[in-house]
Amino acid sequence: MADITIYIDQRAVRVKAGISVAAALAIAGDGELGCITRYSVSGTPRAPLCGMGVCHECRTTINGVAHQLACQTPCVEGLRIERAQLEPREVAR
């Protein structure tokens, strides 16, 4: 497989063509956020879990379309991934 360039939160990342967006997030993980794609309404970090599109934990914005399944979307040249709510927020108790 050839290497391609995708963009994760506007950062250019080189990955193999055809791997899933979830795999690309894991490979390109920045150590702190890793493959976290979003935070739940309670502030819990969410990331790919089942890897087959059933759990919907990997939902993220891909090419401007919200709620796409990262585990089911293959990487292609120029793909743009935006992880939502990258900062955990305070949760009212």
C-alpha positions in Angstrom: 0.0 0.0 0.0 1.2 3.5 -0.8 1.6 6.2 1.8 -0.9 9.1 1.6 -1.4 12.3 3.5 -4.5 12.9 5.6 -5.2 15.7 8.0 -6.1 15.1 11.7 -7.2 18.4 13.3 -5.4 20.3 10.5 -2.2 18.4 11.2 -0.8 16.5 8.1 -0.2 12.8 8.8 1.3 10.1 6.5 -0.5 6.8 6.7 -1.0 3.7 4.4 -3.9 4.1 1.9 -7.0 2.1 2.9 -6.4 1.7 6.6 -9.4 2.8 8.7 -9.6 6.3 10.1 -9.7 4.7 13.6 -6.4 3.0 12.9 -4.9 6.2 11.5 -5.9 8.0 14.7 -4.2 5.3 16.8 -1.1 5.3 14.7 -0.8 9.1 14.7 -1.8 9.5 18.4 -0.2 12.4 20.1 0.3 10.6 23.4 -2.3 12.7 25.3 -5.4 12.3 23.2 -4.4 9.1 21.4 -7.4 7.9 19.4 -10.0 9.8 21.4 -12.5 11.1 18.9 -15.0 12.9 21.2 -16.2 13.3 24.7 -19.6 12.1 25.9 -22.2 14.6 27.4 -20.9 13.5 30.8 -17.3 14.4 29.8 -16.1 10.8 29.4 -13.5 10.4 26.6 -14.8 8.2 23.8 -12.7 6.2 21.3 -13.1 3.2 19.0 -14.3 0.1 20.9 -15.8 -2.6 18.7 -14.1 -1.9 15.4 -17.0 -3.0 13.3 -19.5 -0.1 13.4 -21.8 -1.4 16.1 -20.9 0.6 19.2 -20.7 4.1 17.5 -18.0 5.1 20.0 -15.7 6.2 17.2 -17.9 8.8 15.7 -16.0 11.8 14.4 -16.2 14.5 11.7 -14.7 13.3 8.4 -14.5 15.7 5.4 -16.9 18.1 7.2 -19.6 15.4 7.8 -20.3 14.9 11.5 -20.9 11.5 13.2 -19.0 9.3 10.7 -17.7 6.0 12.0 -13.9 6.1 12.1 -13.7 2.3 12.2 -15.6 1.9 9.0 -14.1 4.7 6.9 -11.0 4.0 4.8 -8.3 6.6 4.5 -7.9 8.2 1.1 -5.5 11.0 0.0 -6.5 14.4 1.5 -9.0 13.1 4.0 -9.8 15.6 6.8 -10.6 14.3 10.2 -11.8 16.6 13.0 -12.1 15.2 16.5 -14.9 16.9 18.4 -14.6 18.5 21.9 -11.0 17.9 22.3 -11.0 19.5 25.8 -12.9 17.6 28.5 -15.4 19.9 30.1 -16.5 20.3 33.6 -19.5 18.3 34.4 -22.2 19.6 36.8 -22.7 17.4 39.8 
